[in-house]
Amino acid sequence: MRIATRESPLAMWQAEHVAESLKKLGISTDIVPLVSKGDTDMRPIDATRQVGLFTKRIQQALVDGEADVAVHSLKDLPTEPDDRFLLAAVPPRESVLDGLVFPDDRSLPENTDSEIIESPLPLLPQGARIGTGSTRRLAQLMHLRPDLQISPIRGNVQTRLAKLNAGEFDAIVLAHAGILRLEMTKLPFRLFPLTEMLPAPGQGALGIEVRSEDAVARDAISRLNHAPARAATTAERTVLSELHGGCLAPIACHATVQSTGTAERTASLRLEAVVMSADGSQRIHEVATSDIELIDSDLETAAARQLGTDVARSMRQQGADELIRTVRDNHSN
């Protein structure tokens, strides 16, 4: 099977990880590296250039017959349905946390307890310059520390680190999953607790697509699906879809699945979500739970979708639409 991917180091790791998983199932693969528009256009993402910036070229490879499988970071994959494609698998999820990364010459005190994640914000001086291209991260940072100077940063992980070490920023925010996958754990970084920084919908998860009519690829890739990861990310992405947020809106979600012990495949799905104003001054927060049945063949758990829909509806009743509209209008101007 031919696997289409972006050619950035992190995207290549993801494709190679999927290839290795297929190899264990007796399926040989070829990786097809491609360049997306998001890899070449370094302008800040705005309202006219947001949807599918990193995924359209990879999906086009499926349409044109260049590849049989497309591997995405699930948080980059648009939530709008496209009948040409099927999200055939969400494999087991990596860490959903965000980390604050400091320059190489910054020494940090050792962690006293790896099980306790303490806020990294006290490590930042007043008015520190922080690099992030995410309005979700920007809003949550400003909610906690309005004194921070937040500036957009684009490029792959290596490019961002180079800008950090060149003195453009005092720190940058990166996904912990990327740090782990690229084996960059010796970087001077500290993780945000979830009480301070909720992740993007689908963060830390891979999304593996195939052509809808390709039964052979669908059957093979669906064997990589992890039911708890699928249920959690389905709930998160449903919130994003129902709120019509796209990647510009300061929407953060985190869903977890925990066995209830009442039946072998019965579990409790907990979903937490926030919608914020761009400056972090306004915040709508919602938490809800639902019982679900974890069935590997059920690629889109109905209960997970319903939970996401219910949470989004509650947030809209609290004014989420207006917050999102304000952010989108600011990016359009």
Number of C-alpha atoms within 10 A of each C-alpha: 16 19 25 29 30 24 17 18 14 19 20 19 16 22 26 18 14 21 20 15 16 18 12 9 12 9 12 12 17 14 19 20 16 16 15 19 15 21 16 9 13 11 12 14 21 15 17 8 13 16 19 19 18 21 23 15 20 26 25 14 20 21 15 9 10 15 22 24 29 27 27 23 19 22 20 21 24 20 20 14 9 9 9 12 17 18 21 25 26 27 22 15 18 16 15 20 20 27 22 23 25 24 20 14 8 13 10 11 7 7 11 8 8 8 7 9 14 15 16 16 16 9 13 16 11 12 13 16 18 24 26 19 19 20 23 25 26 26 26 26 21 18 19 14 17 16 14 18 17 23 16 15 23 19 17 14 16 12 11 20 20 13 18 21 16 10 11 16 22 20 26 25 23 22 20 24 20 22 20 12 16 13 10 12 12 8 14 18 25 21 20 20 16 14 7 17 23 23 25 27 27 29 26 23 22 26 23 27 27 28 23 15 12 13 11 12 18 21 13 15 22 20 17 19 21 19 24 26 22 29 28 25 32 27 33 33 26 23 30 28 18 17 21 16 20 21 24 20 26 27 29 24 27 24 25 18 22 13 17 14 10 8 9 10 14 17 20 17 24 19 24 19 25 24 30 25 26 25 17 21 13 13 19 17 16 15 14 14 17 14 17 22 21 22 16 19 13 13 20 18 21 15 18 28 19 16 24 29 21 17 25 26 15 15 20 17 9 14 13 24 16 12 19 22 15 14 20 19 10 11 15 10 7
